[in-house]
Structures are given as C-alpha cells and as structure tokens.
Amino acid sequence: MIAFAPPCIDQKEISTVVRVLKSGWLTMGHVTHDFEDRFARYVGAKHAVAVNSCTSGLFLSLIVSGIKPGDEVITSPFTFAATANVVHQLGAKPVFVDIDRETFNLDPRKVATKITSRTKAIIPVHYGGQPCDLCAIDHLAKDYKLLVIEDAAHALGASYEGQKIGSRNNLTCFSFYVTKPLTTGEGGMITTSDEKLAMRLRTLRLHGISHDAWKRYDGTGHWYYELREAGFKMNTTDLNAAIGLAQLPKLDGFTARRERLFKAYNEAFADVEGVITPTVRPNVQSSYHLYPLLLKKKKRAAVIHALQQKGIATSVHFIPLHLQPFYQQAYGYRKGDFPEAEWVYEREISLPIYPQLDKKSLRHIIDSVKELVA
Ligand SMILES: *Cc1c(COP(=O)(O)O)cnc(C)c1O
C-alpha cells in the first residue's frame, strides 16, 4: 500500500527524543525554547511561540487580537474545520468568502463585499502551501482596519514575493500534525513580530501564569508566580519539540523533494484530457504540501475507490465548510453559497506527495491515474 502522507522520521528524531527522555525533563522547557528560537530564525520572525496544535495557535491568536462575541471574521470555506471552529468557539461569526479556481485560495476581490462594521479580522488559508494574495489582503486590512491571522498549517517553507510565510507583521499559525510539512507528532507554532503579543501568547498558553514575576522575584526562587488572567493549557512538550528540532534542518530538503514530485506529476498529466493540473503563481514559492488534481468528468468517488484497489491511498482537500451540517445549522449556510469552492471540491483528489515517495511508487500512481481517467 502506498500511504497518503506518512511522517518522514529517521534515527535523528529517535535519538533526539531518547535524549530528552533520559534528561529527566519531559514537558515544556529549554528544548522547546531552543525549537522556538530556531523556528523563528528559519522563517525570519522576531518571535515564535510553541503550542500544542495549530488549532490552539489560531484560537490564542484570535484572543490576543481581541476577537469577542458578536465580531465577524472572514475566512475561506475551503479549509479544515479548525480554521472556522475557533472563531465560533469565541462567539464570533465565521464569514466565508469564496475562493478562486486557480489557487483555491480566498479571492480578495470578493472579500470587500462581505466586510461589515462587525468585521474584525481575516484568516487567509494558504491552501496546499501556496501563499494567498497577501498584497491584496494587506490592502483590505489597511483600508478597513482589520487584523490578519494567517492559517499557514500547509505553508511552512513557502514564501510570498521572496518573503517567508511567518515573517510578516501579523500573526501566523503553523501546524506540526503528522501529515504537515514538518511534524512533532502533534504541535503548532505562532509567529509574530510584536513582542507584547508574543508575551501574552506565552502567558495564555500556560494557564495565564506570568513569567515576569519569576524574574522579579528571582531571589526567592522559582516557586513564585502571578496569575494575570485565566489562561489555557495549550503548551507543547520538550518531547514534541525534540522531534521538531530534528526535522527543521531537513525541511528545505523535504520541500525540494515535494517540488520535484509536484513537477513530475504536472509533466505526466499535462497532455491527459480528463484532468486539470494545479498551478503555482510566479510571485510565490509554494511548500508543495498537497498535489490537488482535478478530474473533469466528476467520477471522483470511483477513481478514489479504484486507486485504493491498486494500493494507492488518496484524500480530498477539502469538503467546503458551508456544506457541513454544523455550519449550515449554526449560520444558515447552504449549498450554492460558494460555487467556486463547490466546483473544486467536486473534482479534487489529493495524490501522495512526500519526501520518501520513491520513483516506482510515483510511476505506479501516474500510470494508474492515467488509466482511470482515460
Ligand atoms: C491541519 C490544519 C489545521 C489544524 O492543525 P492542527 O495542528 O491539527 O490543529 C488548521 N488549518 C488547516 C488548513 C489545516 O490543514
């Protein structure tokens, strides 16, 4: 069986984790701080705050952005549930805006029509690791005084006009879930250039306990702390961070390998009548997290089943959130609301794309898809 997205783990990750296990300190400590420092340096961010998932990162980012009940937050319906769930959990309304057919990202031209006096933030989702049109989104944010929180769950290693995702002047959230460009088993990271926001994020991720108090009362030892607000339990652990530390130096190699696979697929399917291959815009560098192929004839379920029979696991990204029972019941969204997202969803199939996918497997996938869509 060719798996869809297995983690790329070798002896390096194993020995780094074993070292932490033997150290006597398992939860968040200096290994996590080291991972944060290296991650910040990698993406070119001033601050990186490690959390237990990208979902937690988005949730805390909304809180430090001051999102309150009754506010509206604009995002794409073509994303994983977490992006909109966190907005709902804060009592705010996720306002979906349709995507464009070329990048499957939020269409900035459609955003302006959905902005109201209650709109507070935009969460652009970099679908498949291809950065959104951040220049257009920044213009909207400036014109309407909105905050931007990037959902970069797919986009570690990607850049927009030469600037790494995560290095910009807002909040950006990354995922280290097993299928993502870099994994720590479970985990996430928030990057920002704002020191005050970074400090509040660090406090909120661990119960609301202030670290400054430790410094002020240094003479009395490490037992003293002050609770500044009711926080959450969303920290990561040194065990998870150790995996990330071992993965980070390999990341550019992983991305380069996925880029080669992406291009090999595109070349192989270029002349195939029944498919539409994905494109990458010239002003961005993608992380090539997904290979989303569109099937023209809409027999997607049969193709997925037949590929499974041939030992090839695939996936679909995403079932648009406005088609989910919860978002229909809670906010009255309906089929037909976002025709572009529906158009892509009905045709999309994600093929395996990961560093350790070998030539023989790639050949088998390409030949099988060609045979099935012919
Ligand atoms: C995976 C994913 C998330 C959530 O990441 P977790 O680390 O699992 O919380 C959020 N948004 C998108 C687009 C994702 O693909």
The ligand as an ORCA input file, in Angstrom:
! r2SCAN-3c Opt
* xyz 0 1
  C      -4.249     20.734      9.801
  C      -4.868     22.043      9.649
  C      -5.207     22.839     10.752
  C      -5.142     22.340     12.172
  O      -3.874     21.933     12.552
  P      -3.707     21.147     13.948
  O      -2.230     21.292     14.241
  O      -4.094     19.726     13.695
  O      -4.544     21.811     14.957
  C      -5.698     24.117     10.534
  N      -5.875     24.580      9.291
  C      -5.572     23.843      8.193
  C      -5.781     24.440      6.836
  C      -5.093     22.541      8.336
  O      -4.857     21.793      7.256
*
